Every structure is written in structure tokens, then in C-alpha cells.
């Protein structure tokens, strides 16, 4: 049953799931006290959307474990965190900018300044979450390869690179001019790992070399098979 449910949620495009923030606009615009059935339904849509996004990430890990570590084999998970101070700064800038816009747009669309303010802040945090909290990224090392789940916005990337496909994994600094694909939580981190393919054409037509930034690079390297660290 769990396998079927995981396959179901993974089959849904993230772009479809990420439409739920639009319900926030209607929720704030139609808000009244006591809450109406419509307000409750809109709030439920938002909660379901958030849970589905989280479920999809968990289902990817669960599905990867079933495929590559079914008997309890190696399964090292690395999920980089976004710096708390930076997240607070980003949200502070959003709040300040939203306050200014709410003041300028007061009375427009039949909404008061508080409604406009809450609408902008809530929608921005729900719809552009990667902008404020970084792109959720998960790296998994199994006995046979490395899995990567990267969510930079409304499209997610799910990769599994078999060690037979990887020629080397080396410590490196990110170089934007080298046409490397950058799959990491934050864009300004430079020290990480470069994965190179044995095939001169790259891992796929669109993926030549992959640069990743684990939360703990040293521990991540320790989990790699001999000859790749």
C-alpha cells in the first residue's frame, strides 16, 4: 500500500502541487469572522498542498531505499540546512517591502492595508519559498550510487547516478564558467564535490558534470566507496 501511495505522489508534477499558494490570495480576500465554509475549504487546500510537497520529498527517499537498499544496506542521507540568520534577513526584507506595498495599495481591490500585507507575505513565502529559505536538497549514498533530489522552484530534479557511471568525485570550488550543473541548497556556497562522468558526453544530454554541496562534506566523502573519496 505504501509503495502504491509513494508512486502516486511521485507521479504528480511538483508544478501542479505548487499551485496551492493561489488559495492563500482567495483566503485572505474572502476572510470574515466567523470563518465561512469557503474560508475553511481554502485553508484546507493550503494545508493539503504543504503536506503533499513534504510527502513527495519523503516518498522519493522511501522509494530510493526500496530500490537500492531493500535489505538494510548502506543508505546515508545528507540534507543541507539553510542558515537561520540568512532566512531571518530574507523574511525581514520581505516584510518591509510588503509593508510599503500595502501602504501604497491601501484601498485598492476592496482590500485594507493589513489584508494586502498578509496576502503578499503569505503568498511570497508559500510560492517562492526557495528564494527565502534556499532550494531543498537531499543527497543519498547507497552501495550502488548517489541519489540527488533538488527542488529549486516549481520543478524538481530526481537523479540517481550509479557509481559505474562516475569516473571521479573530487573536492573542488564551484566554477560558473565551466558549465557545471549546480545542485545545492544555497547558490553562494563554493566548496563542494564535483562528480564527473565516465562518458565524455556526460551523465545525460543535459547533465555533463554535477557539483553538489553536502551539509558535511567530510562525512559524506567517508561514506563513498574506496577510490571515490
N, C-alpha and C positions, 0 to 999 in steps of 0.2 A: 504493500500500500504506500509506504513512504517513498519507494523508488518511483512509483507512478506519479505521486504528487510532486516530487522533485523534478521529474521530466516535464510535467505540466508547467510549473512556474518558470523553468529554464527555457521553455518553448515560447514564452511571451516576450516580445521585444521590450527592452527597457524603455524605449521611446514611448511605447503605449502606457506603461506603468507610470511614467513621469508626467502624465497629463493631469494627475490628481491635484497639483497646486492650483489649477484654474478654479477648482471648487472653493478655494480659500477666498477668491475675489467675490464670488457669489455669497459665500457665508458671511463675510463682513458687510457687504452691501445690503443684505436682507436681514441683518441681525436685529432682533427685537426681544424685549423681555415681557413676559416669559418666552423662552425659546419655542419656535414653532416646529412642526413636523419637518418642514423643508430645511430649516437650520440644522436640525438633528441629522437629517439624511446627508446633508453636505459635509458635516463634521465627520460622519461615519465614513464617507468616501475618502476623506483626507487620512484618517487613521488606517483604513484598509490599504491605501496606497503606500503609506510609510512602511507598514508591516510587510507588504508584498516585495518592496525593494530590499528590505533586510532578509526576507525569506529567500529571495533569489540568490543573494550572496552566500547564505548558509547552504543552500541546495547545491551550489557549484562545488563547495568544499566536500559535502557529503557524497556527491556523485563521483568526484575525483577519488575519494577514498575507496569507494566501491570498486572502481575500475583499476586502480593502481596499487592499492594496499588492502585487499579484501580480507587477508588473514592477519591483520595487525602488523604489517611490515612498516618500514620507515615511512613516516609522514610528518615532516617538520613544517609547521605553519609560521610564517612571518608576516605580520600586519603592521606596517609603519604607522605611527601616530602623527597627527598634525600638532605643531607646537601650540599650547594653550594660550600663551601670550599673543601670538600672532592671530589666532582665531578671535580673541577678545578685541584686538585692534581692528580687525576687519569688520566685526559686527558693530563696533563703535562708530566707524566711518559710515556704515550703512544707516545706523540710527540717526546720526547727524544730518546726512544727506536727505533721508526720508522726512525728517522734521522740517527742513527747509522747503521741500516739495509740498508737503502737506499744508504748510502756511500759505504758499503761493497758490495752491489749488483749492483753498478753502471755499466751500460753497459750490464747487463745480460738481457736475454729475449728481446733484442732490445729496452729496455726502458732506459731513462735517470734517474738520481737520483731523480729529482723532481716528475716524474711520479710514481716511486716506492714509494716515501714518501707519496704522496697523496693517492695512492692506498691502502697502509697499514693502514693509519689513517682513511680514509673513510670507508673501509670495516670493520675495527675493531669496529668503533662507530655504524655502522648500524647492524652488525651481532651479536656483543657481547655487546649490549647496557646495559644489566642488570649488566654486570661486572663493567661498568664505572659509571652508574647512579642508580644502585640498581634495584631490581625487582619490577616493577609497581604492586601496591597492592591496592585493593579497598574493604572496608568493608561497608556493608549496614545493618541498623537495620530497620526492619518493625514491624508491630504489631504481626506478627506470627513467626518471626525468624530472623536469621542473615545470610546475604549473603556474600560470600567471593570470590573475583576474584584475583588470584595470578599468576603472569607471571614471573617465574624465568629464562626463556630462550626461547626455541623453542616449549615448551609445556605449556599450561596454565591450571589452575585448577579453575573450577567454582563450588562452593558449595552453598547450601542453607540448613542451619541447623534449623529445626523447634524447637521452644522453648520446645515443648513436648518431644523432644529427648535429651534436655540438662538438666543434673542434677544440675550443678552449673557453675557459671562464677566467677572466683576469681582472684584478683591481685596476681601476682607471678613473680619470676625471672626464666628465662629460664634455664632448666637443660638438657643438651645434653644427659646425661646418662639415662634419664627417658623415652626415646623412644617417645618423643612428636613430632608431626609434627609442623614445624616452618614456618608459612606463614606471612612473614613480609618484608618490603622494604629493610632493611639492616640486615645483619647476626650478627653484633656485638652488637645489642641492646638487653638488658637483661630484662628490666622491662616492663611487658605487662599483658595480660589476658590469663588465662588458661580456655579452655572450655572442660568440662568433660561430657561424655555421660551417660545417664541413663542405657543403655545396657552395661553390663560388658564386652562385646566383642568389644565395641567401636561404633563409628558412622557408619563405614563401615568396610570391611575386612582389608583395608589398613589404615584406619584413626581411631586411638583409642582416642587420646586426641589432641586437637588443640591449639597451642599457637599463639596468634596474638598480634600485637603491633600497636594500632591506633595512629594517629597523636596527638590527645588529649585524653588521657586515661580517665581523669576525666569527660570530656563532653560526651564521649562515654558511660561510666557507667551510667551517669544521664539519658540517653535515654533508658536504659534497663527497662523491666517491674519490678515491685516490687518483691523482693525476689531473683533477679539475680545480683544486684549490690554489 
